[in-house]
Amino acid sequence: MPDLIAPTAHLRDAWQEAHAEWGPGQHEDGFGLRPSDEVDTPAGFAAWLARLTPPPDRSGATDHTCTYRWIIEREPGRVQVLGGIALRPDHDEQAHWAGHLGYGIRPSARRRGLATWAVRRMLAEARLLGRERLLVVCATDNVASARTIERCGGLFEGIGDTRFGPTRRYRIRLRG
């Protein structure tokens, strides 16, 4: 059974296995990985995780740019990282072109409904945060992602253009 968890250094090896499966140059949305991130060493991996999960301020609040979750599956004696999902706030510049939700499932875990499962859970988290609607996008040729977004209530708005090429744009209403 899958679970959503906050990124953790404890699962570095499992994350590295998932990362390697995508191969070099592949896009892994949902992990918050930037080209400048060095994740091959323990120190680089720890620095990347620290960027994703800033420490709380004195009041206990955090100023997250995004809420990141890893999609994992526990097996006897092993945990696998199956993918990642990110919920971006309205003020995040990336949300305007990449959407409020970004997700990716490692190739060997696709076609199991994991993306739909994870998106629905993040929509529940967005509702708890008081969000009213989210922009969700996918590449125009990514039929599987378009179906996922539509299954989760996404209403097609049109085609947009980003630096990565044309995208299908959807809105998901969370309230009203």
N, C-alpha and C positions, 0 to 999 in steps of 0.2 A: 504494500500500500504506500503511495507517495505521501510526502510531507513537504511543507514549505518552512524553511528555516532561514535565519539571518546568516550571512556569510561568516565562516569561522575558519581559523587557522588549523583547527583540529582535523578538517577534511581536505587539507592541502593535496595529499596524494590522490584522493578521489576526484578533486577538481582538476588536477593536472591530467588525469586520465581522460576526463571529458573534453578538456581543452585540446588535447592531442588528437582526439577523434575528429574534430572539425578540420584539422590540418592547417598549414600555414596560409595566411591570407584570407581565411574564411571569416565571415561575419558572425559574431556570437552575441546578438542583442540580449539584453536582460542582465548581463554581468557587469556592465559599467566599465568594461575594459577599453582603455585608450591605447593608441599606438605607442605612446611614451611609457606605458606601464611595463615594468620588468617583473615578470612573475615566475621566472625559472629558479631563482634562488629563494631560500627561506626569508632572507631580509627583504628582497623585492616583493615577495608575496605578502609579507606582513605590512609593508608600506602601502601596497595597493588596498588591502583590507582596511587599513586605517583611514585611507581617503574615502572609502565607501561608508564607513561607520564612524563619523566624528564623535569624540567624547561628549557627554552631556555637559551643559554649562552648570553654574553653581545652583541653579534652581532645579536641575535634573532634566531640563528640556534639551532636546537636540535640535540642531539647525541642519537637518538633512536636505541635501539637494534632491536626493531620491531615496525611496525605500527599496532596498534590494532584498530579494529572497532567492535562495537556491531551492530547486526542486530536487528532492532526494528520495531514495528508496532504500530502506533497510532490509538486508537479507541476513540470514544467520552468519555472524562473524564478519560482515562487510556492509559498508554504506556506499552507495553509488550516487554521484551527482548526475542527474538526468538533464538538467537545464537551469536556466535562470530567468527571473522576471523582475522588472523594475517599474515602480510607480513614481512618475515625475510630477512635481508640483507645477501649478500654473505659472509661477514666476521663473521656471527653468527655461532657459533659451532653447534647449534641445527639444522641449515639449512642443514648440511651435512648428517644427518641421518633422520630428520623429514621433510625435504623439506622446500622450501621457503614460502609455503603457508600452513597454518593449519586452519581448520575450524570445527565447530561443530554446529549442530542444535538441539535444545531441542526436546525430543521425541514427544511431542504433535504438533509440527510445521513441522514435516518431511512430505515428499511426496507432497510438495507444490512448489518445484522448487527453494526454497530459497537459497540452497547451490550454485546452478548454477548461480543464479542471483548475489549473493555476490562475488563468485569467478570472474565472468566477470568484476565486478566493481573494484575489487582489481587488476585485470590484467591491466585495464586502468590506475590505479594509478601507477603500476609498470612501465608501458610505460612512463608515465610522469616523473618518476624518472630516466629514461634512461636505465632501465634494458633490457637485450637482450633475456634472457631465464630464466625460473624458473624450479626448481626441485619440483615436487609435489608427495607425497607418500600417500598410504593408506594401511591398513591391507589387507592381501590377501583375507580374507573372507568378506570384506566390499564391496559388489557388488554395492550398491547405490553410494558410494563415487567414485568407479572406473568409473561408468557411468558419474558422474558429471565431473570428470577430463577429460574424453574423449570428452564429449559435449563441453568442454571449450578449446579443441585443444590439449589435452595431448596425446603425443605419447609414447606408452609403451616401456620401455627400458629393463625391466626384473624384477626379484625378488631379493630383498636385504634382509639382516638380520639385525635387530636392537635389542636392549635390550628388546624391547616390542614384539619381534617375527618377522616373515617374513612380508615383505611389498612389494607391487607393486610399482615400480618406473616409473614415467612419466616425460617427459620434455615438457614444453610449450614454443614455440618460440614466442617472442614478436616483434622481428625485423628480417628482412631478411628472 
